[in-house]
Amino acid sequence: LGLLLAAAPPDKRTGAIRGWTSVGGAAAALGPVLGGALVAANWRWVFLVNVPIAAVALLASLRVLPRADNSKKRASADTADTVRPDTVGAALFTIAIGALALALVKSDEWGWTSARVLGSIAVAAVLLALFIRRSARHPAPVIEPHLLRLPAFSTATAANVVFGAAFGAMLLMVTLWCQDVWGWSALRTGLGVAPGPLLVPFFAVGAGPLARRIGPGPVAALGCAIYAAGCVFWRFNLSLVPDYPAHMLPGMLMTGTGVGLALPTLVSAGVSAVPPHRFATGSGVVTMARQVGIVIGVAILVTVLGHPSGGAAALAAFQHATVVIAAIAITAGLASLLLVRSTRGARASAAVTVAENPVAAAAEEPVRSEP
């Protein structure tokens, strides 16, 4: 996404973000189907198929991606050699999220008050504190603190974490339900999951004019509400007797609609809030936020489901999970509504800065970076 934003003209960037998200939605629809077919042939192909795809992408990038100005590369060579990315901070953050996920996943087996669960939570808290402290002092931190002081960016990033949790939990829940409860094959499960992601490109592109008219906050909140409605539908309609058109498909269509409205809007709002010369960093943080949310969402789902023995117990566990996922989606929607206030606050702050010191404001105007 950082490469895409650097190469896109300023007036095309929002559309580029939605197009990027649309491609991701189509891939999310095709991935489970192709993956199911590969598993049916031989599960090892799920890993081997990435090699030729990566090779094609590498060759295409050499021909398609624009090249940077060599004079600017030479001018920034000294800086690039002296300022290294904060790999220690990245390790602290990664282990912290892993420890938190471990505590959630193992809470049913170890017990919430066990030393191992409490110890994992304590490790996560300490490492996150160290990460925050290190990020404030390192010249090239993983997450630049000044970006989080941008109201629209911090709000969109937080909403991305929460919505990512709902998204990851839902995908795993549907997969487990189809395979473990209904007894479907991997290929059939992939086909069952596909209708929802297939809707994402249409709503991702169509939501652009609506977001420009009423703002990104209400559009993202609407998407979260529709997403939650799909989970509520499953709460009252899931049945141990397989009936995909009646019991599963409507929920997939509603959650797909919600993703198409919410995800590209939140990504666009977050990335658009950072200066152009920080697009790569900003887009990286927004993407990381969604991935962190997915990790936490999967861990929460495992915690909620526990180890049902099957039959009525499994139905009750999955019904409980749908309610939890709906609540997470509603929380993401409430966070998204703060984008209205954040965007207005950012504009007002910028106006005050220009009015008080137009020379300084002009000096701080970012220059568009080369890809």
Contacts in CASP RR format, 6 or more apart in sequence:
PFRMAT RR
TARGET T0000
AUTHOR 0000-0000-0000
METHOD contacts of the structure
MODEL  1
LGLLLAAAPPDKRTGAIRGWTSVGGAAAALGPVLGGALVAANWRWVFLVN
VPIAAVALLASLRVLPRADNSKKRASADTADTVRPDTVGAALFTIAIGAL
ALALVKSDEWGWTSARVLGSIAVAAVLLALFIRRSARHPAPVIEPHLLRL
PAFSTATAANVVFGAAFGAMLLMVTLWCQDVWGWSALRTGLGVAPGPLLV
PFFAVGAGPLARRIGPGPVAALGCAIYAAGCVFWRFNLSLVPDYPAHMLP
GMLMTGTGVGLALPTLVSAGVSAVPPHRFATGSGVVTMARQVGIVIGVAI
LVTVLGHPSGGAAALAAFQHATVVIAAIAITAGLASLLLVRSTRGARASA
AVTVAENPVAAAAEEPVRSEP
1 17 0 8 1.000
1 20 0 8 1.000
1 267 0 8 1.000
1 271 0 8 1.000
1 283 0 8 1.000
1 284 0 8 1.000
1 286 0 8 1.000
1 287 0 8 1.000
2 279 0 8 1.000
2 280 0 8 1.000
2 283 0 8 1.000
2 284 0 8 1.000
3 65 0 8 1.000
3 280 0 8 1.000
3 371 0 8 1.000
4 16 0 8 1.000
4 17 0 8 1.000
4 20 0 8 1.000
5 13 0 8 1.000
5 16 0 8 1.000
5 17 0 8 1.000
5 271 0 8 1.000
5 276 0 8 1.000
5 279 0 8 1.000
5 280 0 8 1.000
5 283 0 8 1.000
6 279 0 8 1.000
6 280 0 8 1.000
6 368 0 8 1.000
6 369 0 8 1.000
6 370 0 8 1.000
6 371 0 8 1.000
7 65 0 8 1.000
7 66 0 8 1.000
7 371 0 8 1.000
8 16 0 8 1.000
10 276 0 8 1.000
10 368 0 8 1.000
13 271 0 8 1.000
13 272 0 8 1.000
14 208 0 8 1.000
14 268 0 8 1.000
14 272 0 8 1.000
15 205 0 8 1.000
15 208 0 8 1.000
15 268 0 8 1.000
17 264 0 8 1.000
17 267 0 8 1.000
17 268 0 8 1.000
17 271 0 8 1.000
17 272 0 8 1.000
18 204 0 8 1.000
18 205 0 8 1.000
18 206 0 8 1.000
18 207 0 8 1.000
18 208 0 8 1.000
18 264 0 8 1.000
18 268 0 8 1.000
19 201 0 8 1.000
19 204 0 8 1.000
19 205 0 8 1.000
19 264 0 8 1.000
21 200 0 8 1.000
21 204 0 8 1.000
21 260 0 8 1.000
21 263 0 8 1.000
21 264 0 8 1.000
21 267 0 8 1.000
22 200 0 8 1.000
22 201 0 8 1.000
22 204 0 8 1.000
22 205 0 8 1.000
22 264 0 8 1.000
23 201 0 8 1.000
24 200 0 8 1.000
25 197 0 8 1.000
25 198 0 8 1.000
25 200 0 8 1.000
25 201 0 8 1.000
25 204 0 8 1.000
25 259 0 8 1.000
25 260 0 8 1.000
26 197 0 8 1.000
26 198 0 8 1.000
26 200 0 8 1.000
26 201 0 8 1.000
28 197 0 8 1.000
28 200 0 8 1.000
29 193 0 8 1.000
29 194 0 8 1.000
29 195 0 8 1.000
29 196 0 8 1.000
29 197 0 8 1.000
29 198 0 8 1.000
29 200 0 8 1.000
30 194 0 8 1.000
31 190 0 8 1.000
32 175 0 8 1.000
32 189 0 8 1.000
32 190 0 8 1.000
32 191 0 8 1.000
32 192 0 8 1.000
32 193 0 8 1.000
32 194 0 8 1.000
33 187 0 8 1.000
33 190 0 8 1.000
33 191 0 8 1.000
33 194 0 8 1.000
34 49 0 8 1.000
35 46 0 8 1.000
35 186 0 8 1.000
35 187 0 8 1.000
35 190 0 8 1.000
36 185 0 8 1.000
36 186 0 8 1.000
36 187 0 8 1.000
36 189 0 8 1.000
36 190 0 8 1.000
37 187 0 8 1.000
38 45 0 8 1.000
38 46 0 8 1.000
38 49 0 8 1.000
39 45 0 8 1.000
39 46 0 8 1.000
39 186 0 8 1.000
39 187 0 8 1.000
40 185 0 8 1.000
40 186 0 8 1.000
40 187 0 8 1.000
65 371 0 8 1.000
66 371 0 8 1.000
68 370 0 8 1.000
68 371 0 8 1.000
69 370 0 8 1.000
72 370 0 8 1.000
83 139 0 8 1.000
83 140 0 8 1.000
84 140 0 8 1.000
85 140 0 8 1.000
85 142 0 8 1.000
86 134 0 8 1.000
86 135 0 8 1.000
86 138 0 8 1.000
86 140 0 8 1.000
86 141 0 8 1.000
86 142 0 8 1.000
88 134 0 8 1.000
89 131 0 8 1.000
89 134 0 8 1.000
89 135 0 8 1.000
89 138 0 8 1.000
89 141 0 8 1.000
89 142 0 8 1.000
90 142 0 8 1.000
92 127 0 8 1.000
92 128 0 8 1.000
92 130 0 8 1.000
92 131 0 8 1.000
92 134 0 8 1.000
93 127 0 8 1.000
93 128 0 8 1.000
93 131 0 8 1.000
93 142 0 8 1.000
93 143 0 8 1.000
95 123 0 8 1.000
95 127 0 8 1.000
96 123 0 8 1.000
96 124 0 8 1.000
96 125 0 8 1.000
96 127 0 8 1.000
96 128 0 8 1.000
96 131 0 8 1.000
97 124 0 8 1.000
97 292 0 8 1.000
97 295 0 8 1.000
97 296 0 8 1.000
98 124 0 8 1.000
98 295 0 8 1.000
99 120 0 8 1.000
99 121 0 8 1.000
99 123 0 8 1.000
99 124 0 8 1.000
99 127 0 8 1.000
100 120 0 8 1.000
100 121 0 8 1.000
100 124 0 8 1.000
100 296 0 8 1.000
100 299 0 8 1.000
101 295 0 8 1.000
101 296 0 8 1.000
101 298 0 8 1.000
101 299 0 8 1.000
102 120 0 8 1.000
103 117 0 8 1.000
103 118 0 8 1.000
103 119 0 8 1.000
103 120 0 8 1.000
103 121 0 8 1.000
103 124 0 8 1.000
104 296 0 8 1.000
104 299 0 8 1.000
104 300 0 8 1.000
104 302 0 8 1.000
104 303 0 8 1.000
105 299 0 8 1.000
105 302 0 8 1.000
105 303 0 8 1.000
106 116 0 8 1.000
106 117 0 8 1.000
106 120 0 8 1.000
107 117 0 8 1.000
107 303 0 8 1.000
108 302 0 8 1.000
108 303 0 8 1.000
108 306 0 8 1.000
108 307 0 8 1.000
110 116 0 8 1.000
110 117 0 8 1.000
111 117 0 8 1.000
131 142 0 8 1.000
134 141 0 8 1.000
135 141 0 8 1.000
135 142 0 8 1.000
135 143 0 8 1.000
135 144 0 8 1.000
135 145 0 8 1.000
136 145 0 8 1.000
143 285 0 8 1.000
144 278 0 8 1.000
144 281 0 8 1.000
147 153 0 8 1.000
147 154 0 8 1.000
147 274 0 8 1.000
147 278 0 8 1.000
147 281 0 8 1.000
147 282 0 8 1.000
147 285 0 8 1.000
148 154 0 8 1.000
148 157 0 8 1.000
150 273 0 8 1.000
150 274 0 8 1.000
150 346 0 8 1.000
151 273 0 8 1.000
151 341 0 8 1.000
151 342 0 8 1.000
151 343 0 8 1.000
151 345 0 8 1.000
151 346 0 8 1.000
152 269 0 8 1.000
152 270 0 8 1.000
152 272 0 8 1.000
152 273 0 8 1.000
152 339 0 8 1.000
152 342 0 8 1.000
152 343 0 8 1.000
152 346 0 8 1.000
153 270 0 8 1.000
153 273 0 8 1.000
153 274 0 8 1.000
153 282 0 8 1.000
154 342 0 8 1.000
155 269 0 8 1.000
155 335 0 8 1.000
155 336 0 8 1.000
155 338 0 8 1.000
155 339 0 8 1.000
155 342 0 8 1.000
156 216 0 8 1.000
156 266 0 8 1.000
156 267 0 8 1.000
156 269 0 8 1.000
156 270 0 8 1.000
156 273 0 8 1.000
156 286 0 8 1.000
156 339 0 8 1.000
157 270 0 8 1.000
157 285 0 8 1.000
157 286 0 8 1.000
157 289 0 8 1.000
158 289 0 8 1.000
158 335 0 8 1.000
159 220 0 8 1.000
159 266 0 8 1.000
159 332 0 8 1.000
159 333 0 8 1.000
159 335 0 8 1.000
159 336 0 8 1.000
159 338 0 8 1.000
159 339 0 8 1.000
160 266 0 8 1.000
160 267 0 8 1.000
160 286 0 8 1.000
160 289 0 8 1.000
160 290 0 8 1.000
160 293 0 8 1.000
161 289 0 8 1.000
161 290 0 8 1.000
161 292 0 8 1.000
161 293 0 8 1.000
161 296 0 8 1.000
162 293 0 8 1.000
162 328 0 8 1.000
162 331 0 8 1.000
162 332 0 8 1.000
162 333 0 8 1.000
162 335 0 8 1.000
163 224 0 8 1.000
163 227 0 8 1.000
163 262 0 8 1.000
163 263 0 8 1.000
163 266 0 8 1.000
163 290 0 8 1.000
163 329 0 8 1.000
163 332 0 8 1.000
163 333 0 8 1.000
163 336 0 8 1.000
164 290 0 8 1.000
164 293 0 8 1.000
164 294 0 8 1.000
164 297 0 8 1.000
164 332 0 8 1.000
165 293 0 8 1.000
165 294 0 8 1.000
165 296 0 8 1.000
165 297 0 8 1.000
165 300 0 8 1.000
165 328 0 8 1.000
165 332 0 8 1.000
166 224 0 8 1.000
166 227 0 8 1.000
166 228 0 8 1.000
166 231 0 8 1.000
166 297 0 8 1.000
166 325 0 8 1.000
166 328 0 8 1.000
166 329 0 8 1.000
166 332 0 8 1.000
167 259 0 8 1.000
167 263 0 8 1.000
167 290 0 8 1.000
167 294 0 8 1.000
168 293 0 8 1.000
168 294 0 8 1.000
168 297 0 8 1.000
168 298 0 8 1.000
168 301 0 8 1.000
169 297 0 8 1.000
169 298 0 8 1.000
169 300 0 8 1.000
169 301 0 8 1.000
169 321 0 8 1.000
169 324 0 8 1.000
169 325 0 8 1.000
169 328 0 8 1.000
170 227 0 8 1.000
170 231 0 8 1.000
170 255 0 8 1.000
170 325 0 8 1.000
171 193 0 8 1.000
172 298 0 8 1.000
172 301 0 8 1.000
173 301 0 8 1.000
173 305 0 8 1.000
173 318 0 8 1.000
173 321 0 8 1.000
173 322 0 8 1.000
173 325 0 8 1.000
174 192 0 8 1.000
174 193 0 8 1.000
174 248 0 8 1.000
174 252 0 8 1.000
175 189 0 8 1.000
175 190 0 8 1.000
175 193 0 8 1.000
176 305 0 8 1.000
176 318 0 8 1.000
177 238 0 8 1.000
177 248 0 8 1.000
177 318 0 8 1.000
178 184 0 8 1.000
178 188 0 8 1.000
178 189 0 8 1.000
178 192 0 8 1.000
178 193 0 8 1.000
178 248 0 8 1.000
179 185 0 8 1.000
179 186 0 8 1.000
179 189 0 8 1.000
180 314 0 8 1.000
181 240 0 8 1.000
181 310 0 8 1.000
181 311 0 8 1.000
181 314 0 8 1.000
181 315 0 8 1.000
181 318 0 8 1.000
182 242 0 8 1.000
183 242 0 8 1.000
184 242 0 8 1.000
192 244 0 8 1.000
192 248 0 8 1.000
192 252 0 8 1.000
193 252 0 8 1.000
195 249 0 8 1.000
195 252 0 8 1.000
195 253 0 8 1.000
196 252 0 8 1.000
196 253 0 8 1.000
196 255 0 8 1.000
196 256 0 8 1.000
196 257 0 8 1.000
196 259 0 8 1.000
197 256 0 8 1.000
197 259 0 8 1.000
199 253 0 8 1.000
199 256 0 8 1.000
199 257 0 8 1.000
199 259 0 8 1.000
199 260 0 8 1.000
200 256 0 8 1.000
200 259 0 8 1.000
200 260 0 8 1.000
200 263 0 8 1.000
201 260 0 8 1.000
202 260 0 8 1.000
203 256 0 8 1.000
203 257 0 8 1.000
203 258 0 8 1.000
203 259 0 8 1.000
203 260 0 8 1.000
203 261 0 8 1.000
204 260 0 8 1.000
204 261 0 8 1.000
204 263 0 8 1.000
204 264 0 8 1.000
207 219 0 8 1.000
207 260 0 8 1.000
207 261 0 8 1.000
207 264 0 8 1.000
207 265 0 8 1.000
208 219 0 8 1.000
208 264 0 8 1.000
208 265 0 8 1.000
210 219 0 8 1.000
211 217 0 8 1.000
211 219 0 8 1.000
211 265 0 8 1.000
211 268 0 8 1.000
215 339 0 8 1.000
215 340 0 8 1.000
215 343 0 8 1.000
216 265 0 8 1.000
216 266 0 8 1.000
216 268 0 8 1.000
216 269 0 8 1.000
216 336 0 8 1.000
216 339 0 8 1.000
216 343 0 8 1.000
217 265 0 8 1.000
217 269 0 8 1.000
217 336 0 8 1.000
217 337 0 8 1.000
217 338 0 8 1.000
217 339 0 8 1.000
217 340 0 8 1.000
218 337 0 8 1.000
218 340 0 8 1.000
219 261 0 8 1.000
219 262 0 8 1.000
219 265 0 8 1.000
220 261 0 8 1.000
220 262 0 8 1.000
220 265 0 8 1.000
220 266 0 8 1.000
220 269 0 8 1.000
220 332 0 8 1.000
220 333 0 8 1.000
220 336 0 8 1.000
220 339 0 8 1.000
221 262 0 8 1.000
221 333 0 8 1.000
221 334 0 8 1.000
221 336 0 8 1.000
221 337 0 8 1.000
222 258 0 8 1.000
222 261 0 8 1.000
222 262 0 8 1.000
223 257 0 8 1.000
223 258 0 8 1.000
223 259 0 8 1.000
223 260 0 8 1.000
223 261 0 8 1.000
223 262 0 8 1.000
223 333 0 8 1.000
224 258 0 8 1.000
224 262 0 8 1.000
224 329 0 8 1.000
224 330 0 8 1.000
224 332 0 8 1.000
224 333 0 8 1.000
224 336 0 8 1.000
225 329 0 8 1.000
225 330 0 8 1.000
225 333 0 8 1.000
226 254 0 8 1.000
226 255 0 8 1.000
226 257 0 8 1.000
226 258 0 8 1.000
226 261 0 8 1.000
227 254 0 8 1.000
227 255 0 8 1.000
227 256 0 8 1.000
227 257 0 8 1.000
227 258 0 8 1.000
227 259 0 8 1.000
227 262 0 8 1.000
227 329 0 8 1.000
228 325 0 8 1.000
228 326 0 8 1.000
228 327 0 8 1.000
228 329 0 8 1.000
228 330 0 8 1.000
229 254 0 8 1.000
229 326 0 8 1.000
230 250 0 8 1.000
230 251 0 8 1.000
230 254 0 8 1.000
230 255 0 8 1.000
230 326 0 8 1.000
231 251 0 8 1.000
231 255 0 8 1.000
231 322 0 8 1.000
231 323 0 8 1.000
231 325 0 8 1.000
231 326 0 8 1.000
231 329 0 8 1.000
232 322 0 8 1.000
232 323 0 8 1.000
232 326 0 8 1.000
233 250 0 8 1.000
233 251 0 8 1.000
233 254 0 8 1.000
234 247 0 8 1.000
234 248 0 8 1.000
234 251 0 8 1.000
234 318 0 8 1.000
234 319 0 8 1.000
234 322 0 8 1.000
235 319 0 8 1.000
235 322 0 8 1.000
235 323 0 8 1.000
235 326 0 8 1.000
237 246 0 8 1.000
237 247 0 8 1.000
237 250 0 8 1.000
238 247 0 8 1.000
238 248 0 8 1.000
238 315 0 8 1.000
238 318 0 8 1.000
238 319 0 8 1.000
238 322 0 8 1.000
239 247 0 8 1.000
239 315 0 8 1.000
240 311 0 8 1.000
240 312 0 8 1.000
240 314 0 8 1.000
240 315 0 8 1.000
262 332 0 8 1.000
262 333 0 8 1.000
262 336 0 8 1.000
263 290 0 8 1.000
265 336 0 8 1.000
266 286 0 8 1.000
266 336 0 8 1.000
267 283 0 8 1.000
267 286 0 8 1.000
267 287 0 8 1.000
267 290 0 8 1.000
269 339 0 8 1.000
269 343 0 8 1.000
270 282 0 8 1.000
270 286 0 8 1.000
271 279 0 8 1.000
271 282 0 8 1.000
271 283 0 8 1.000
271 286 0 8 1.000
273 346 0 8 1.000
274 281 0 8 1.000
274 282 0 8 1.000
275 366 0 8 1.000
276 366 0 8 1.000
276 367 0 8 1.000
276 368 0 8 1.000
276 369 0 8 1.000
277 366 0 8 1.000
277 367 0 8 1.000
277 368 0 8 1.000
277 369 0 8 1.000
278 366 0 8 1.000
279 369 0 8 1.000
280 369 0 8 1.000
297 328 0 8 1.000
300 324 0 8 1.000
300 328 0 8 1.000
301 321 0 8 1.000
301 324 0 8 1.000
301 325 0 8 1.000
304 317 0 8 1.000
304 320 0 8 1.000
304 321 0 8 1.000
304 324 0 8 1.000
305 317 0 8 1.000
305 318 0 8 1.000
305 321 0 8 1.000
306 317 0 8 1.000
308 314 0 8 1.000
308 316 0 8 1.000
308 317 0 8 1.000
308 318 0 8 1.000
350 361 0 8 1.000
353 360 0 8 1.000
353 361 0 8 1.000
354 361 0 8 1.000
END
